[in-house]
């Protein structure tokens, strides 16, 4: 009989470092499902999602490059949704059920292949209600100033980064709902030690 893997959510606000934590967990042997990356792919590949986005934001958010490949203006969409909560809710309702379907397929694959731990990385895990499908939740946290600086280094302007932070759940609220909290305020080595400790705990739970 196939045994389901331990399902672990990894979340945190913008600039917290959750992708770095997930990369470390994957290096330690966890399977990784990147919900935000799947959502981006759906916006370019799923006809139903594409139609829905055009209805919400206008057809002009899509274009084609020189080779005819579909492109989306994520910056234009972000500027709308982080100023208009209703549009953000509508976008999430359009995309998140399909992300969940993809996650269910990944869970089944991991069960077939005997994988022990599957980590789901998602920026808005609780907001999307995805925590209900998971066994454990890891929240990656860092102080707001550090998170803001990291977001700016990634290419966001400071005001846009602030808007995104304000649109997400407050970090304190995330921490209240977590089974594990990893604080990413120090060095990479300090972060790795925390991730290793959490990983050892997950292995114990998965046995």
Phi and psi in degrees as a GROMACS rama.xvg file:
@    title "Ramachandran Plot"
@    xaxis  label "Phi"
@    yaxis  label "Psi"
@TYPE xy
-69.0249  139.782  UNK-2
-110.911  129.391  UNK-3
-67.6953  144.395  UNK-4
-71.7677  160.997  UNK-5
-68.0008  127.126  UNK-6
-100.826  117.85  UNK-7
-120.995  124.029  UNK-8
-90.3922  137.911  UNK-9
-122.648  118.548  UNK-10
-140.81  173.239  UNK-11
164.899  157.931  UNK-12
-68.0673  169.618  UNK-13
-55.9995  133.968  UNK-14
79.124  6.86718  UNK-15
-76.4493  -28.6727  UNK-16
102.536  22.521  UNK-17
-64.5203  -32.8326  UNK-18
-65.7552  -37.5788  UNK-19
-64.7444  -43.2824  UNK-20
-61.7099  -43.6895  UNK-21
-64.3135  -38.4455  UNK-22
-62.5076  -39.2101  UNK-23
-65.6721  -44.4874  UNK-24
-62.5098  -39.7287  UNK-25
-63.8377  -38.7944  UNK-26
-65.4628  -25.1693  UNK-27
-86.3748  -9.33438  UNK-28
124.333  -1.16135  UNK-29
-77.7268  146.68  UNK-30
-77.3216  151.845  UNK-31
-130.239  127.308  UNK-32
-115.236  114.13  UNK-33
-94.5553  93.7494  UNK-34
-60.695  -39.3548  UNK-35
-67.7898  -35.6488  UNK-36
-68.8368  -41.2828  UNK-37
-60.874  -41.5703  UNK-38
-59.9822  -41.6203  UNK-39
-63.4824  -40.8901  UNK-40
-65.3999  -39.9421  UNK-41
-60.1606  -35.9994  UNK-42
-66.8675  -16.4642  UNK-43
-111.898  -13.3207  UNK-44
-121.486  -25.3805  UNK-45
-94.5218  115.547  UNK-46
-57.249  -37.9335  UNK-47
-66.449  -42.0113  UNK-48
-66.2749  -42.975  UNK-49
-59.9828  -45.7801  UNK-50
-61.0952  -42.9295  UNK-51
-63.1286  -40.6903  UNK-52
-66.459  -39.9462  UNK-53
-62.4986  -37.6342  UNK-54
-68.3948  -35.7905  UNK-55
-77.1887  -39.6302  UNK-56
-121.549  -4.55169  UNK-57
95.4303  150.17  UNK-58
-66.7673  -20.0467  UNK-59
-69.2006  -11.0036  UNK-60
-73.47  -14.0425  UNK-61
-106.116  147.162  UNK-62
-151.962  177.287  UNK-63
-125.687  141.425  UNK-64
-81.4445  -174.807  UNK-65
-58.5828  -28.3547  UNK-66
-91.7904  2.58803  UNK-67
88.5046  4.65632  UNK-68
-76.073  135.429  UNK-69
-67.8012  137.036  UNK-70
-129.521  155.831  UNK-71
-128.807  140.812  UNK-72
-88.1733  85.5285  UNK-73
-65.8834  -31.5632  UNK-74
-65.1023  -41.5111  UNK-75
-64.2619  -41.9054  UNK-76
-65.6769  -43.7592  UNK-77
-60.3329  -40.6446  UNK-78
-64.3365  -28.1225  UNK-79
-80.1491  -52.6133  UNK-80
-69.1779  -30.2875  UNK-81
-82.4677  -3.71421  UNK-82
-109.534  -12.94  UNK-83
-132.386  94.8726  UNK-84
-57.0675  -32.4197  UNK-85
-65.8644  -39.3142  UNK-86
-67.0766  -37.0016  UNK-87
-63.9487  -42.9866  UNK-88
-62.0503  -43.8471  UNK-89
-63.2943  -40.6158  UNK-90
-64.201  -42.8726  UNK-91
-64.5425  -39.0102  UNK-92
-64.3205  -30.1915  UNK-93
-73.6511  -41.0354  UNK-94
-95.5889  -40.5795  UNK-95
-65.1322  -34.5647  UNK-96
-60.3631  -34.9038  UNK-97
-74.9233  -33.3492  UNK-98
-64.2203  -40.1222  UNK-99
-63.7002  -40.9017  UNK-100
-58.9261  -42.3709  UNK-101
-64.6987  -37.4703  UNK-102
-66.302  -40.9334  UNK-103
-60.091  -41.6267  UNK-104
-62.2508  -38.9538  UNK-105
-68.0676  -38.0192  UNK-106
-60.3965  -43.9884  UNK-107
-64.2987  -40.4832  UNK-108
-61.1725  -45.9985  UNK-109
-62.409  -37.7706  UNK-110
-64.3735  -44.8935  UNK-111
-60.3154  -38.4417  UNK-112
-92.3341  2.64939  UNK-113
72.8588  25.8279  UNK-114
-72.9562  142.428  UNK-115
-90.1356  -36.6272  UNK-116
-135.084  129.564  UNK-117
-120.023  119.68  UNK-118
-99.256  131.454  UNK-119
-108.516  111.282  UNK-120
-88.7303  124.483  UNK-121
-152.613  131.817  UNK-122
-69.3863  -36.7192  UNK-123
-121.207  58.7604  UNK-124
-60.4977  -52.4937  UNK-125
-71.9427  -40.8657  UNK-126
-60.1329  -33.7146  UNK-127
-85.9106  -4.44794  UNK-128
76.0381  10.789  UNK-129
-72.9929  -16.7024  UNK-130
-62.8247  -23.4682  UNK-131
-65.3506  -22.1768  UNK-132
-90.0415  -0.302877  UNK-133
-114.486  155.293  UNK-134
-89.6592  -35.9685  UNK-135
-140.955  150.68  UNK-136
-124.775  129.412  UNK-137
-107.467  128.009  UNK-138
-108.863  127.648  UNK-139
-98.0378  125.842  UNK-140
-126.85  153.997  UNK-141
-159.644  159.866  UNK-142
-68.2819  153.632  UNK-143
-60.8617  -39.7117  UNK-144
-62.7954  -41.4964  UNK-145
-66.5327  -42.6568  UNK-146
-61.4879  -42.7122  UNK-147
-62.1079  -45.5687  UNK-148
-62.7214  -38.9483  UNK-149
-64.6023  -41.824  UNK-150
-63.4278  -39.8564  UNK-151
-65.7987  -40.0584  UNK-152
-62.7297  -27.8586  UNK-153
-80.6838  -3.38569  UNK-154
116.508  -5.28985  UNK-155
-81.5676  145.249  UNK-156
-78.1227  159.259  UNK-157
-59.2016  -40.6282  UNK-158
-69.277  -39.6088  UNK-159
-64.169  -40.8515  UNK-160
-62.3788  -41.7437  UNK-161
-61.3294  -42.589  UNK-162
-61.1576  -41.0053  UNK-163
-66.3148  -40.3556  UNK-164
-61.6584  -41.8962  UNK-165
-69.092  -27.9086  UNK-166
-77.4467  -19.5959  UNK-167
-90.5827  162.854  UNK-168
-58.651  144.67  UNK-169
-60.232  145.176  UNK-170
-57.7351  -37.1019  UNK-171
-60.764  -36.4946  UNK-172
-69.1842  -38.6704  UNK-173
-61.8247  -45.7088  UNK-174
-60.9909  -37.3152  UNK-175
-60.2438  -28.6259  UNK-176
-97.6605  0.611692  UNK-177
-88.5463  148.736  UNK-178
-84.5544  -33.63  UNK-179
-135.09  140.931  UNK-180
-122.826  127.011  UNK-181
-111.623  121.377  UNK-182
-95.5602  118.471  UNK-183
-106.509  59.6352  UNK-184
-107.23  -6.15276  UNK-185
-115.09  -144.526  UNK-186
-81.267  167.16  UNK-187
-63.7749  -36.2239  UNK-188
-67.214  -40.1715  UNK-189
-62.699  -37.8179  UNK-190
-64.9482  -46.0044  UNK-191
-60.0586  -39.0828  UNK-192
-62.1446  -40.9541  UNK-193
-65.0157  -42.5405  UNK-194
-64.4126  -40.7073  UNK-195
-61.518  -40.6749  UNK-196
-63.6355  -44.5247  UNK-197
-64.2551  -41.5517  UNK-198
-60.5827  -43.4482  UNK-199
-60.3634  -38.7468  UNK-200
-66.1998  -41.4668  UNK-201
-62.6127  -39.5691  UNK-202
-60.3461  -40.5399  UNK-203
-62.5655  -43.6625  UNK-204
-66.0554  -35.5194  UNK-205
-75.6134  -14.3984  UNK-206
